[in-house]
Amino acid sequence: MDVFNAMAEIRMAASRALALLHKQQINFTTDRAEAIAAVRDLATGSALDDAALAKFLDDNGGLL
C-alpha cells in the first residue's frame, strides 16, 4: 500500500509542477520539452505501463 501512496504523491507533485510551468514564461528547448513531457506522462499515468515501469526499474536499479 505504501507504494501506491507514494505514487499518488508523485502524481500530485507532478501536477503541481505542470501548473506552475503553465504560469511561467519559459523558452522551450528540446531538453526542457522532453522533461516537461516526462512529467506530464508521469502525472497522467500514460507512461506507467508494465513494460515501461520494468525498464525504468532495470535502468535505474542502482539509484533506488
Steps between C-alpha positions, in 0.01 A plus 500: 500500500792735570608473138162614372489789747848610389394479135195715574721758672731508198209549262366788708844664515537461124158659448600795720827537306310507169262763637796717603662456158176606336520833684863567406643647182781263403695429184435146384821322409500136395622392845233703679226373272607138564514559875154660501362213292645250746340683794169522314509127423579424863214718622249345261629147543529456124861384523449254783417182315663182631774486236601864545502465878712183483747668265521806728567281803765301309670812367497681834537212741824637637336833581203370696 
